[in-house]
């Protein structure tokens, strides 16, 4: 019984393979020109480059470069793949270095204690007269430092 089932299964597979092979024959495309005989092929030097006279011809004008606004430049700093949308990963990728500075034990979890220690250190560094309060001048020192722009290598 088992041999009969295996034989029938093998026969079914062979018939299906034959059917696909028969259907997959190459056919000549309708309306295609007949193949050229070898005597009709034009003699072309394979090393000769085709030439075209480009006299009095103008191509399209190059695109104008537009000046980006400050907000557009900020947007494109986050949009790494330039698909005009900022994914969550793109938004968070710029914050990973700051997160790693705060994550003291390196377990990728920021506890309140780790955040508080970093905040207290920053507060103590800004409190120059050690009176446990920040004046406007002291608070101004906590602003992010602007990095100098790299010179253009034009």
N, CA, C and O atoms as a GROMACS GRO file, in nm:
protein
  616
    1UNK      N    1   0.082  -0.119   0.000
    1UNK     CA    2   0.000   0.000   0.000
    1UNK      C    3   0.087   0.127   0.000
    1UNK      O    4   0.062   0.223  -0.072
    2UNK      N    5   0.191   0.120   0.084
    2UNK     CA    6   0.279   0.237   0.095
    2UNK      C    7   0.350   0.263  -0.038
    2UNK      O    8   0.366   0.379  -0.077
    3UNK      N    9   0.393   0.159  -0.106
    3UNK     CA   10   0.461   0.176  -0.234
    3UNK      C   11   0.367   0.235  -0.339
    3UNK      O   12   0.411   0.313  -0.423
    4UNK      N   13   0.240   0.199  -0.335
    4UNK     CA   14   0.144   0.252  -0.432
    4UNK      C   15   0.124   0.402  -0.409
    4UNK      O   16   0.114   0.479  -0.505
    5UNK      N   17   0.116   0.443  -0.283
    5UNK     CA   18   0.099   0.586  -0.252
    5UNK      C   19   0.222   0.663  -0.295
    5UNK      O   20   0.210   0.771  -0.355
    6UNK      N   21   0.341   0.610  -0.266
    6UNK     CA   22   0.464   0.679  -0.308
    6UNK      C   23   0.476   0.685  -0.460
    6UNK      O   24   0.519   0.786  -0.515
    7UNK      N   25   0.438   0.578  -0.527
    7UNK     CA   26   0.441   0.577  -0.673
    7UNK      C   27   0.345   0.679  -0.733
    7UNK      O   28   0.379   0.749  -0.828
    8UNK      N   29   0.224   0.687  -0.676
    8UNK     CA   30   0.126   0.785  -0.724
    8UNK      C   31   0.176   0.928  -0.700
    8UNK      O   32   0.158   1.016  -0.784
    9UNK      N   33   0.236   0.950  -0.586
    9UNK     CA   34   0.290   1.082  -0.553
    9UNK      C   35   0.403   1.120  -0.649
    9UNK      O   36   0.409   1.233  -0.696
   10UNK      N   37   0.494   1.024  -0.678
   10UNK     CA   38   0.604   1.049  -0.771
   10UNK      C   39   0.550   1.077  -0.912
   10UNK      O   40   0.601   1.164  -0.983
   11UNK      N   41   0.447   1.001  -0.952
   11UNK     CA   42   0.387   1.023  -1.083
   11UNK      C   43   0.325   1.162  -1.092
   11UNK      O   44   0.339   1.229  -1.195
   12UNK      N   45   0.257   1.206  -0.985
   12UNK     CA   46   0.197   1.338  -0.982
   12UNK      C   47   0.303   1.448  -0.994
   12UNK      O   48   0.282   1.546  -1.064
   13UNK      N   49   0.413   1.432  -0.926
   13UNK     CA   50   0.523   1.529  -0.933
   13UNK      C   51   0.582   1.534  -1.074
   13UNK      O   52   0.607   1.643  -1.126
   14UNK      N   53   0.603   1.417  -1.136
   14UNK     CA   54   0.661   1.416  -1.271
   14UNK      C   55   0.566   1.478  -1.372
   14UNK      O   56   0.611   1.548  -1.463
   15UNK      N   57   0.436   1.454  -1.360
   15UNK     CA   58   0.340   1.514  -1.452
   15UNK      C   59   0.337   1.665  -1.434
   15UNK      O   60   0.331   1.738  -1.533
   16UNK      N   61   0.341   1.714  -1.309
   16UNK     CA   62   0.339   1.859  -1.286
   16UNK      C   63   0.466   1.925  -1.338
   16UNK      O   64   0.459   2.034  -1.395
   17UNK      N   65   0.582   1.862  -1.321
   17UNK     CA   66   0.706   1.917  -1.374
   17UNK      C   67   0.700   1.922  -1.527
   17UNK      O   68   0.739   2.022  -1.587
   18UNK      N   69   0.651   1.815  -1.589
   18UNK     CA   70   0.638   1.814  -1.734
   18UNK      C   71   0.542   1.921  -1.783
   18UNK      O   72   0.566   1.983  -1.886
   19UNK      N   73   0.433   1.942  -1.711
   19UNK     CA   74   0.336   2.044  -1.750
   19UNK      C   75   0.398   2.183  -1.743
   19UNK      O   76   0.380   2.263  -1.835
   20UNK      N   77   0.471   2.213  -1.635
   20UNK     CA   78   0.537   2.344  -1.623
   20UNK      C   79   0.643   2.362  -1.732
   20UNK      O   80   0.658   2.470  -1.787
   21UNK      N   81   0.716   2.254  -1.762
   21UNK     CA   82   0.819   2.264  -1.866
   21UNK      C   83   0.756   2.291  -2.001
   21UNK      O   84   0.807   2.373  -2.078
   22UNK      N   85   0.645   2.222  -2.030
   22UNK     CA   86   0.576   2.239  -2.157
   22UNK      C   87   0.518   2.379  -2.170
   22UNK      O   88   0.522   2.437  -2.279
   23UNK      N   89   0.464   2.436  -2.062
   23UNK     CA   90   0.407   2.570  -2.065
   23UNK      C   91   0.515   2.678  -2.072
   23UNK      O   92   0.489   2.788  -2.120
   24UNK      N   93   0.633   2.648  -2.024
   24UNK     CA   94   0.739   2.748  -2.015
   24UNK      C   95   0.826   2.757  -2.138
   24UNK      O   96   0.931   2.820  -2.133
   25UNK      N   97   0.785   2.697  -2.252
   25UNK     CA   98   0.865   2.705  -2.374
   25UNK      C   99   0.878   2.850  -2.420
   25UNK      O  100   0.788   2.931  -2.400
   26UNK      N  101   0.990   2.882  -2.479
   26UNK     CA  102   1.012   3.016  -2.532
   26UNK      C  103   0.928   3.034  -2.658
   26UNK      O  104   0.927   2.946  -2.745
   27UNK      N  105   0.859   3.144  -2.668
   27UNK     CA  106   0.778   3.172  -2.784
   27UNK      C  107   0.829   3.300  -2.848
   27UNK      O  108   0.880   3.389  -2.780
   28UNK      N  109   0.816   3.308  -2.978
   28UNK     CA  110   0.857   3.427  -3.050
   28UNK      C  111   0.753   3.536  -3.023
   28UNK      O  112   0.633   3.512  -3.033
   29UNK      N  113   0.801   3.653  -2.991
   29UNK     CA  114   0.712   3.765  -2.964
   29UNK      C  115   0.639   3.804  -3.091
   29UNK      O  116   0.699   3.811  -3.199
   30UNK      N  117   0.509   3.830  -3.078
   30UNK     CA  118   0.431   3.869  -3.194
   30UNK      C  119   0.476   4.006  -3.244
   30UNK      O  120   0.495   4.098  -3.164
   31UNK      N  121   0.492   4.019  -3.373
   31UNK     CA  122   0.531   4.146  -3.432
   31UNK      C  123   0.680   4.172  -3.427
   31UNK      O  124   0.726   4.279  -3.466
   32UNK      N  125   0.758   4.075  -3.379
   32UNK     CA  126   0.903   4.095  -3.372
   32UNK      C  127   0.962   4.075  -3.510
   32UNK      O  128   0.912   3.992  -3.586
   33UNK      N  129   1.066   4.149  -3.546
   33UNK     CA  130   1.127   4.131  -3.678
   33UNK      C  131   1.195   3.995  -3.685
   33UNK      O  132   1.237   3.942  -3.581
   34UNK      N  133   1.207   3.937  -3.801
   34UNK     CA  134   1.273   3.807  -3.814
   34UNK      C  135   1.422   3.822  -3.783
   34UNK      O  136   1.479   3.929  -3.803
   35UNK      N  137   1.483   3.716  -3.734
   35UNK     CA  138   1.627   3.726  -3.703
   35UNK      C  139   1.708   3.750  -3.830
   35UNK      O  140   1.674   3.701  -3.938
   36UNK      N  141   1.815   3.827  -3.815
   36UNK     CA  142   1.899   3.861  -3.930
   36UNK      C  143   1.995   3.746  -3.958
   36UNK      O  144   2.042   3.680  -3.865
   37UNK      N  145   2.023   3.725  -4.084
   37UNK     CA  146   2.124   3.626  -4.122
   37UNK      C  147   2.261   3.685  -4.095
   37UNK      O  148   2.277   3.806  -4.086
   38UNK      N  149   2.359   3.598  -4.083
   38UNK     CA  150   2.495   3.644  -4.052
   38UNK      C  151   2.550   3.734  -4.162
   38UNK      O  152   2.631   3.823  -4.134
   39UNK      N  153   2.508   3.712  -4.284
   39UNK     CA  154   2.559   3.794  -4.394
   39UNK      C  155   2.498   3.934  -4.392
   39UNK      O  156   2.553   4.026  -4.454
   40UNK      N  157   2.385   3.952  -4.322
   40UNK     CA  158   2.319   4.082  -4.318
   40UNK      C  159   2.366   4.170  -4.203
   40UNK      O  160   2.333   4.289  -4.200
   41UNK      N  161   2.442   4.117  -4.108
   41UNK     CA  162   2.485   4.196  -3.993
   41UNK      C  163   2.582   4.304  -4.037
   41UNK      O  164   2.676   4.276  -4.112
   42UNK      N  165   2.561   4.429  -3.992
   42UNK     CA  166   2.653   4.536  -4.031
   42UNK      C  167   2.788   4.519  -3.963
   42UNK      O  168   2.798   4.473  -3.849
   43UNK      N  169   2.892   4.558  -4.036
   43UNK     CA  170   3.028   4.549  -3.983
   43UNK      C  171   3.053   4.670  -3.893
   43UNK      O  172   3.057   4.783  -3.941
   44UNK      N  173   3.071   4.646  -3.765
   44UNK     CA  174   3.093   4.752  -3.669
   44UNK      C  175   3.224   4.724  -3.597
   44UNK      O  176   3.247   4.613  -3.548
   45UNK      N  177   3.307   4.825  -3.590
   45UNK     CA  178   3.432   4.812  -3.516
   45UNK      C  179   3.400   4.826  -3.367
   45UNK      O  180   3.352   4.932  -3.326
   46UNK      N  181   3.425   4.724  -3.286
   46UNK     CA  182   3.390   4.732  -3.145
   46UNK      C  183   3.472   4.836  -3.067
   46UNK      O  184   3.431   4.877  -2.958
   47UNK      N  185   3.585   4.878  -3.121
   47UNK     CA  186   3.668   4.977  -3.053
   47UNK      C  187   3.632   5.120  -3.090
   47UNK      O  188   3.678   5.214  -3.026
   48UNK      N  189   3.549   5.137  -3.192
   48UNK     CA  190   3.512   5.270  -3.237
   48UNK      C  191   3.397   5.323  -3.153
   48UNK      O  192   3.295   5.255  -3.136
   49UNK      N  193   3.414   5.442  -3.101
   49UNK     CA  194   3.309   5.503  -3.020
   49UNK      C  195   3.211   5.579  -3.108
   49UNK      O  196   3.252   5.642  -3.205
   50UNK      N  197   3.083   5.574  -3.076
   50UNK     CA  198   2.988   5.651  -3.156
   50UNK      C  199   3.011   5.800  -3.132
   50UNK      O  200   3.047   5.842  -3.022
   51UNK      N  201   2.989   5.878  -3.237
   51UNK     CA  202   3.011   6.022  -3.227
   51UNK      C  203   2.882   6.093  -3.263
   51UNK      O  204   2.806   6.047  -3.348
   52UNK      N  205   2.859   6.205  -3.199
   52UNK     CA  206   2.744   6.288  -3.230
   52UNK      C  207   2.790   6.433  -3.229
   52UNK      O  208   2.868   6.474  -3.142
   53UNK      N  209   2.744   6.507  -3.323
   53UNK     CA  210   2.778   6.648  -3.329
   53UNK      C  211   2.687   6.725  -3.234
   53UNK      O  212   2.565   6.722  -3.250
   54UNK      N  213   2.744   6.793  -3.138
   54UNK     CA  214   2.666   6.869  -3.040
   54UNK      C  215   2.682   7.018  -3.064
   54UNK      O  216   2.716   7.094  -2.972
   55UNK      N  217   2.659   7.058  -3.186
   55UNK     CA  218   2.672   7.198  -3.221
   55UNK      C  219   2.537   7.266  -3.198
   55UNK      O  220   2.433   7.213  -3.237
   56UNK      N  221   2.540   7.383  -3.135
   56UNK     CA  222   2.419   7.463  -3.109
   56UNK      C  223   2.314   7.386  -3.028
   56UNK      O  224   2.194   7.403  -3.050
   57UNK      N  225   2.358   7.304  -2.937
   57UNK     CA  226   2.264   7.233  -2.851
   57UNK      C  227   2.288   7.274  -2.707
   57UNK      O  228   2.402   7.289  -2.663
   58UNK      N  229   2.181   7.293  -2.635
   58UNK     CA  230   2.189   7.330  -2.493
   58UNK      C  231   2.116   7.226  -2.410
   58UNK      O  232   2.005   7.183  -2.444
   59UNK      N  233   2.177   7.187  -2.302
   59UNK     CA  234   2.112   7.094  -2.210
   59UNK      C  235   2.030   7.171  -2.109
   59UNK      O  236   2.025   7.294  -2.113
   60UNK      N  237   1.965   7.101  -2.020
   60UNK     CA  238   1.885   7.169  -1.918
   60UNK      C  239   1.976   7.247  -1.822
   60UNK      O  240   2.091   7.211  -1.800
   61UNK      N  241   1.922   7.353  -1.768
   61UNK     CA  242   1.999   7.434  -1.673
   61UNK      C  243   2.018   7.357  -1.544
   61UNK      O  244   1.929   7.282  -1.504
   62UNK      N  245   2.132   7.373  -1.479
   62UNK     CA  246   2.152   7.303  -1.352
   62UNK      C  247   2.055   7.356  -1.247
   62UNK      O  248   2.015   7.472  -1.252
   63UNK      N  249   2.017   7.271  -1.152
   63UNK     CA  250   1.922   7.316  -1.050
   63UNK      C  251   1.985   7.422  -0.961
   63UNK      O  252   2.106   7.420  -0.935
   64UNK      N  253   1.904   7.513  -0.915
   64UNK     CA  254   1.951   7.618  -0.827
   64UNK      C  255   1.959   7.565  -0.684
   64UNK      O  256   1.869   7.494  -0.637
   65UNK      N  257   2.065   7.600  -0.617
   65UNK     CA  258   2.078   7.561  -0.476
   65UNK      C  259   2.008   7.667  -0.392
   65UNK      O  260   2.037   7.786  -0.402
   66UNK      N  261   1.916   7.621  -0.311
   66UNK     CA  262   1.842   7.715  -0.227
   66UNK      C  263   1.903   7.717  -0.088
   66UNK      O  264   1.954   7.616  -0.039
   67UNK      N  265   1.896   7.831  -0.027
   67UNK     CA  266   1.948   7.846   0.109
   67UNK      C  267   1.845   7.790   0.206
   67UNK      O  268   1.728   7.827   0.202
   68UNK      N  269   1.889   7.700   0.293
   68UNK     CA  270   1.798   7.640   0.390
   68UNK      C  271   1.778   7.733   0.509
   68UNK      O  272   1.871   7.803   0.551
   69UNK      N  273   1.658   7.734   0.562
   69UNK     CA  274   1.632   7.813   0.682
   69UNK      C  275   1.693   7.743   0.802
   69UNK      O  276   1.733   7.626   0.794
   70UNK      N  277   1.700   7.813   0.911
   70UNK     CA  278   1.758   7.756   1.033
   70UNK      C  279   1.679   7.633   1.078
   70UNK      O  280   1.738   7.535   1.123
   71UNK      N  281   1.546   7.638   1.066
   71UNK     CA  282   1.463   7.526   1.107
   71UNK      C  283   1.481   7.406   1.014
   71UNK      O  284   1.478   7.292   1.059
   72UNK      N  285   1.499   7.431   0.884
   72UNK     CA  286   1.522   7.322   0.790
   72UNK      C  287   1.656   7.254   0.818
   72UNK      O  288   1.667   7.132   0.812
   73UNK      N  289   1.759   7.334   0.848
   73UNK     CA  290   1.889   7.275   0.882
   73UNK      C  291   1.878   7.190   1.008
   73UNK      O  292   1.937   7.082   1.014
   74UNK      N  293   1.804   7.237   1.108
   74UNK     CA  294   1.785   7.161   1.231
   74UNK      C  295   1.708   7.031   1.201
   74UNK      O  296   1.741   6.926   1.256
   75UNK      N  297   1.608   7.039   1.114
   75UNK     CA  298   1.532   6.920   1.078
   75UNK      C  299   1.621   6.817   1.011
   75UNK      O  300   1.614   6.698   1.044
   76UNK      N  301   1.705   6.860   0.917
   76UNK     CA  302   1.789   6.766   0.844
   76UNK      C  303   1.903   6.710   0.928
   76UNK      O  304   1.961   6.608   0.891
   77UNK      N  305   1.938   6.774   1.039
   77UNK     CA  306   2.035   6.713   1.130
   77UNK      C  307   1.980   6.583   1.189
   77UNK      O  308   2.055   6.489   1.213
   78UNK      N  309   1.849   6.578   1.212
   78UNK     CA  310   1.787   6.458   1.266
   78UNK      C  311   1.748   6.359   1.156
   78UNK      O  312   1.759   6.238   1.177
   79UNK      N  313   1.705   6.407   1.041
   79UNK     CA  314   1.657   6.321   0.933
   79UNK      C  315   1.777   6.264   0.859
   79UNK      O  316   1.818   6.318   0.756
   80UNK      N  317   1.834   6.157   0.910
   80UNK     CA  318   1.957   6.100   0.857
   80UNK      C  319   1.940   6.039   0.718
   80UNK      O  320   2.030   6.050   0.635
   81UNK      N  321   1.827   5.974   0.691
   81UNK     CA  322   1.810   5.907   0.563
   81UNK      C  323   1.740   5.994   0.459
   81UNK      O  324   1.710   5.946   0.350
   82UNK      N  325   1.714   6.120   0.490
   82UNK     CA  326   1.658   6.221   0.399
   82UNK      C  327   1.525   6.178   0.335
   82UNK      O  328   1.501   6.203   0.217
   83UNK      N  329   1.438   6.111   0.415
   83UNK     CA  330   1.307   6.075   0.363
   83UNK      C  331   1.200   6.176   0.406
   83UNK      O  332   1.081   6.149   0.392
   84UNK      N  333   1.242   6.290   0.458
   84UNK     CA  334   1.156   6.400   0.501
   84UNK      C  335   1.063   6.363   0.615
   84UNK      O  336   0.961   6.429   0.636
   85UNK      N  337   1.097   6.260   0.689
   85UNK     CA  338   1.029   6.226   0.813
   85UNK      C  339   1.135   6.187   0.914
   85UNK      O  340   1.238   6.130   0.879
   86UNK      N  341   1.110   6.218   1.040
   86UNK     CA  342   1.204   6.184   1.145
   86UNK      C  343   1.144   6.068   1.224
   86UNK      O  344   1.040   6.083   1.289
   87UNK      N  345   1.211   5.954   1.218
   87UNK     CA  346   1.163   5.839   1.294
   87UNK      C  347   1.209   5.852   1.440
   87UNK      O  348   1.292   5.937   1.474
   88UNK      N  349   1.153   5.769   1.522
   88UNK     CA  350   1.188   5.771   1.664
   88UNK      C  351   1.337   5.740   1.682
   88UNK      O  352   1.405   5.804   1.764
   89UNK      N  353   1.388   5.643   1.607
   89UNK     CA  354   1.530   5.609   1.618
   89UNK      C  355   1.619   5.724   1.573
   89UNK      O  356   1.723   5.748   1.634
   90UNK      N  357   1.580   5.795   1.469
   90UNK     CA  358   1.659   5.910   1.424
   90UNK      C  359   1.659   6.020   1.530
   90UNK      O  360   1.761   6.084   1.553
   91UNK      N  361   1.545   6.040   1.594
   91UNK     CA  362   1.536   6.144   1.697
   91UNK      C  363   1.621   6.108   1.818
   91UNK      O  364   1.688   6.194   1.875
   92UNK      N  365   1.618   5.982   1.857
   92UNK     CA  366   1.692   5.942   1.976
   92UNK      C  367   1.841   5.920   1.951
   92UNK      O  368   1.920   5.919   2.045
   93UNK      N  369   1.881   5.900   1.825
   93UNK     CA  370   2.021   5.870   1.797
   93UNK      C  371   2.114   5.983   1.838
   93UNK      O  372   2.230   5.958   1.873
   94UNK      N  373   2.066   6.106   1.833
   94UNK     CA  374   2.153   6.218   1.872
   94UNK      C  375   2.164   6.231   2.023
   94UNK      O  376   2.248   6.306   2.072
   95UNK      N  377   2.082   6.161   2.096
   95UNK     CA  378   2.081   6.171   2.241
   95UNK      C  379   2.159   6.059   2.309
   95UNK      O  380   2.170   6.060   2.432
   96UNK      N  381   2.212   5.963   2.235
   96UNK     CA  382   2.275   5.847   2.298
   96UNK      C  383   2.401   5.884   2.375
   96UNK      O  384   2.426   5.828   2.481
   97UNK      N  385   2.481   5.976   2.324
   97UNK     CA  386   2.604   6.014   2.395
   97UNK      C  387   2.571   6.080   2.528
   97UNK      O  388   2.636   6.052   2.629
   98UNK      N  389   2.470   6.166   2.529
   98UNK     CA  390   2.431   6.231   2.655
   98UNK      C  391   2.375   6.128   2.752
   98UNK      O  392   2.398   6.137   2.873
   99UNK      N  393   2.300   6.030   2.701
   99UNK     CA  394   2.245   5.926   2.788
   99UNK      C  395   2.357   5.844   2.850
   99UNK      O  396   2.352   5.812   2.969
  100UNK      N  397   2.457   5.809   2.770
  100UNK     CA  398   2.566   5.726   2.823
  100UNK      C  399   2.646   5.801   2.929
  100UNK      O  400   2.700   5.739   3.021
  101UNK      N  401   2.655   5.934   2.918
  101UNK     CA  402   2.723   6.010   3.023
  101UNK      C  403   2.647   6.003   3.154
  101UNK      O  404   2.708   5.995   3.261
  102UNK      N  405   2.514   6.005   3.147
  102UNK     CA  406   2.434   5.999   3.269
  102UNK      C  407   2.424   5.858   3.326
  102UNK      O  408   2.409   5.843   3.447
  103UNK      N  409   2.431   5.756   3.242
  103UNK     CA  410   2.417   5.618   3.287
  103UNK      C  411   2.548   5.571   3.348
  103UNK      O  412   2.633   5.514   3.279
  104UNK      N  413   2.565   5.596   3.477
  104UNK     CA  414   2.692   5.571   3.545
  104UNK      C  415   2.730   5.424   3.549
  104UNK      O  416   2.846   5.390   3.530
  105UNK      N  417   2.632   5.334   3.573
  105UNK     CA  418   2.666   5.192   3.586
  105UNK      C  419   2.662   5.118   3.452
  105UNK      O  420   2.694   4.999   3.448
  106UNK      N  421   2.622   5.184   3.343
  106UNK     CA  422   2.628   5.126   3.210
  106UNK      C  423   2.529   5.014   3.184
  106UNK      O  424   2.554   4.928   3.099
  107UNK      N  425   2.416   5.011   3.255
  107UNK     CA  426   2.317   4.905   3.234
  107UNK      C  427   2.204   4.947   3.141
  107UNK      O  428   2.104   4.876   3.131
  108UNK      N  429   2.219   5.059   3.072
  108UNK     CA  430   2.118   5.114   2.980
  108UNK      C  431   1.986   5.146   3.048
  108UNK      O  432   1.882   5.153   2.983
  109UNK      N  433   1.991   5.166   3.179
  109UNK     CA  434   1.875   5.212   3.254
  109UNK      C  435   1.917   5.335   3.333
  109UNK      O  436   2.014   5.331   3.408
  110UNK      N  437   1.846   5.443   3.315
  110UNK     CA  438   1.879   5.567   3.385
  110UNK      C  439   1.788   5.577   3.508
  110UNK      O  440   1.668   5.600   3.496
  111UNK      N  441   1.848   5.559   3.623
  111UNK     CA  442   1.770   5.569   3.747
  111UNK      C  443   1.765   5.715   3.790
  111UNK      O  444   1.841   5.799   3.741
  112UNK      N  445   1.674   5.744   3.881
  112UNK     CA  446   1.664   5.879   3.933
  112UNK      C  447   1.793   5.920   4.002
  112UNK      O  448   1.836   6.035   3.992
  113UNK      N  449   1.855   5.828   4.073
  113UNK     CA  450   1.980   5.859   4.144
  113UNK      C  451   2.090   5.900   4.047
  113UNK      O  452   2.163   5.996   4.072
  114UNK      N  453   2.102   5.829   3.935
  114UNK     CA  454   2.204   5.864   3.836
  114UNK      C  455   2.177   6.003   3.779
  114UNK      O  456   2.269   6.083   3.763
  115UNK      N  457   2.051   6.032   3.747
  115UNK     CA  458   2.016   6.163   3.695
  115UNK      C  459   2.041   6.270   3.800
  115UNK      O  460   2.094   6.376   3.769
  116UNK      N  461   2.002   6.243   3.926
  116UNK     CA  462   2.018   6.342   4.033
  116UNK      C  463   2.165   6.373   4.058
  116UNK      O  464   2.200   6.489   4.077
  117UNK      N  465   2.251   6.272   4.058
  117UNK     CA  466   2.394   6.294   4.080
  117UNK      C  467   2.450   6.385   3.970
  117UNK      O  468   2.526   6.478   4.000
  118UNK      N  469   2.415   6.358   3.845
  118UNK     CA  470   2.465   6.441   3.735
  118UNK      C  471   2.411   6.583   3.745
  118UNK      O  472   2.483   6.678   3.716
  119UNK      N  473   2.285   6.599   3.784
  119UNK     CA  474   2.224   6.732   3.796
  119UNK      C  475   2.287   6.810   3.910
  119UNK      O  476   2.313   6.930   3.897
  120UNK      N  477   2.311   6.744   4.023
  120UNK     CA  478   2.374   6.811   4.138
  120UNK      C  479   2.516   6.854   4.102
  120UNK      O  480   2.558   6.964   4.139
  121UNK      N  481   2.590   6.769   4.032
  121UNK     CA  482   2.726   6.807   3.991
  121UNK      C  483   2.723   6.930   3.900
  121UNK      O  484   2.806   7.020   3.913
  122UNK      N  485   2.627   6.933   3.809
  122UNK     CA  486   2.616   7.048   3.720
  122UNK      C  487   2.577   7.173   3.798
  122UNK      O  488   2.630   7.281   3.772
  123UNK      N  489   2.483   7.159   3.892
  123UNK     CA  490   2.441   7.272   3.974
  123UNK      C  491   2.558   7.324   4.058
  123UNK      O  492   2.583   7.444   4.063
  124UNK      N  493   2.631   7.232   4.123
  124UNK     CA  494   2.745   7.274   4.205
  124UNK      C  495   2.854   7.339   4.122
  124UNK      O  496   2.921   7.431   4.170
  125UNK      N  497   2.873   7.294   3.999
  125UNK     CA  498   2.973   7.356   3.911
  125UNK      C  499   2.933   7.497   3.871
  125UNK      O  500   3.019   7.582   3.851
  126UNK      N  501   2.803   7.522   3.859
  126UNK     CA  502   2.756   7.656   3.820
  126UNK      C  503   2.747   7.750   3.940
  126UNK      O  504   2.756   7.871   3.922
  127UNK      N  505   2.731   7.698   4.060
  127UNK     CA  506   2.715   7.780   4.181
  127UNK      C  507   2.853   7.824   4.229
  127UNK      O  508   2.913   7.760   4.316
  128UNK      N  509   2.904   7.934   4.172
  128UNK     CA  510   3.041   7.977   4.200
  128UNK      C  511   3.060   8.029   4.342
  128UNK      O  512   3.168   8.015   4.398
  129UNK      N  513   2.956   8.089   4.402
  129UNK     CA  514   2.973   8.142   4.538
  129UNK      C  515   2.924   8.044   4.646
  129UNK      O  516   2.921   8.078   4.764
  130UNK      N  517   2.885   7.924   4.608
  130UNK     CA  518   2.845   7.815   4.698
  130UNK      C  519   2.737   7.856   4.798
  130UNK      O  520   2.740   7.814   4.913
  131UNK      N  521   2.641   7.937   4.754
  131UNK     CA  522   2.533   7.976   4.844
  131UNK      C  523   2.407   7.894   4.819
  131UNK      O  524   2.300   7.928   4.871
  132UNK      N  525   2.417   7.785   4.740
  132UNK     CA  526   2.306   7.694   4.710
  132UNK      C  527   2.194   7.762   4.630
  132UNK      O  528   2.079   7.717   4.635
  133UNK      N  529   2.225   7.866   4.557
  133UNK     CA  530   2.128   7.934   4.471
  133UNK      C  531   2.204   7.989   4.350
  133UNK      O  532   2.319   8.031   4.361
  134UNK      N  533   2.138   7.988   4.236
  134UNK     CA  534   2.200   8.036   4.113
  134UNK      C  535   2.148   8.175   4.078
  134UNK      O  536   2.027   8.198   4.073
  135UNK      N  537   2.240   8.266   4.056
  135UNK     CA  538   2.201   8.397   4.005
  135UNK      C  539   2.185   8.385   3.854
  135UNK      O  540   2.213   8.280   3.795
  136UNK      N  541   2.139   8.493   3.792
  136UNK     CA  542   2.122   8.489   3.647
  136UNK      C  543   2.255   8.466   3.577
  136UNK      O  544   2.262   8.394   3.477
  137UNK      N  545   2.359   8.527   3.626
  137UNK     CA  546   2.491   8.511   3.565
  137UNK      C  547   2.541   8.368   3.581
  137UNK      O  548   2.598   8.310   3.489
  138UNK      N  549   2.519   8.310   3.700
  138UNK     CA  550   2.560   8.171   3.722
  138UNK      C  551   2.478   8.075   3.636
  138UNK      O  552   2.531   7.979   3.580
  139UNK      N  553   2.348   8.102   3.625
  139UNK     CA  554   2.262   8.015   3.544
  139UNK      C  555   2.301   8.021   3.397
  139UNK      O  556   2.289   7.921   3.326
  140UNK      N  557   2.347   8.135   3.351
  140UNK     CA  558   2.387   8.150   3.211
  140UNK      C  559   2.505   8.058   3.177
  140UNK      O  560   2.522   8.020   3.062
  141UNK      N  561   2.584   8.022   3.277
  141UNK     CA  562   2.698   7.931   3.251
  141UNK      C  563   2.652   7.789   3.226
  141UNK      O  564   2.732   7.708   3.178
  142UNK      N  565   2.526   7.755   3.257
  142UNK     CA  566   2.478   7.619   3.233
  142UNK      C  567   2.427   7.598   3.092
  142UNK      O  568   2.394   7.486   3.054
  143UNK      N  569   2.420   7.704   3.013
  143UNK     CA  570   2.371   7.692   2.874
  143UNK      C  571   2.469   7.606   2.794
  143UNK      O  572   2.589   7.609   2.820
  144UNK      N  573   2.418   7.531   2.699
  144UNK     CA  574   2.508   7.450   2.616
  144UNK      C  575   2.608   7.538   2.542
  144UNK      O  576   2.573   7.645   2.492
  145UNK      N  577   2.729   7.493   2.538
  145UNK     CA  578   2.835   7.569   2.471
  145UNK      C  579   2.821   7.554   2.320
  145UNK      O  580   2.799   7.443   2.269
  146UNK      N  581   2.833   7.664   2.249
  146UNK     CA  582   2.830   7.659   2.103
  146UNK      C  583   2.969   7.618   2.055
  146UNK      O  584   3.070   7.674   2.095
  147UNK      N  585   2.969   7.518   1.969
  147UNK     CA  586   3.095   7.471   1.914
  147UNK      C  587   3.136   7.562   1.799
  147UNK      O  588   3.051   7.605   1.721
  148UNK      N  589   3.265   7.593   1.788
  148UNK     CA  590   3.307   7.677   1.675
  148UNK      C  591   3.287   7.600   1.545
  148UNK      O  592   3.307   7.479   1.539
  149UNK      N  593   3.248   7.673   1.440
  149UNK     CA  594   3.225   7.611   1.310
  149UNK      C  595   3.359   7.575   1.248
  149UNK      O  596   3.458   7.647   1.260
  150UNK      N  597   3.359   7.459   1.182
  150UNK     CA  598   3.481   7.417   1.114
  150UNK      C  599   3.501   7.504   0.991
  150UNK      O  600   3.404   7.539   0.924
  151UNK      N  601   3.624   7.540   0.961
  151UNK     CA  602   3.648   7.621   0.842
  151UNK      C  603   3.613   7.542   0.716
  151UNK      O  604   3.630   7.421   0.710
  152UNK      N  605   3.564   7.611   0.617
  152UNK     CA  606   3.525   7.551   0.491
  152UNK      C  607   3.649   7.512   0.412
  152UNK      O  608   3.742   7.591   0.397
  153UNK      N  609   3.649   7.390   0.360
  153UNK     CA  610   3.761   7.344   0.277
  153UNK      C  611   3.721   7.349   0.131
  153UNK      O  612   3.727   7.249   0.059
  154UNK      N  613   3.680   7.465   0.090
  154UNK     CA  614   3.632   7.480  -0.048
  154UNK      C  615   3.748   7.489  -0.144
  154UNK      O  616   3.727   7.502  -0.265
   0.00000   0.00000   0.00000
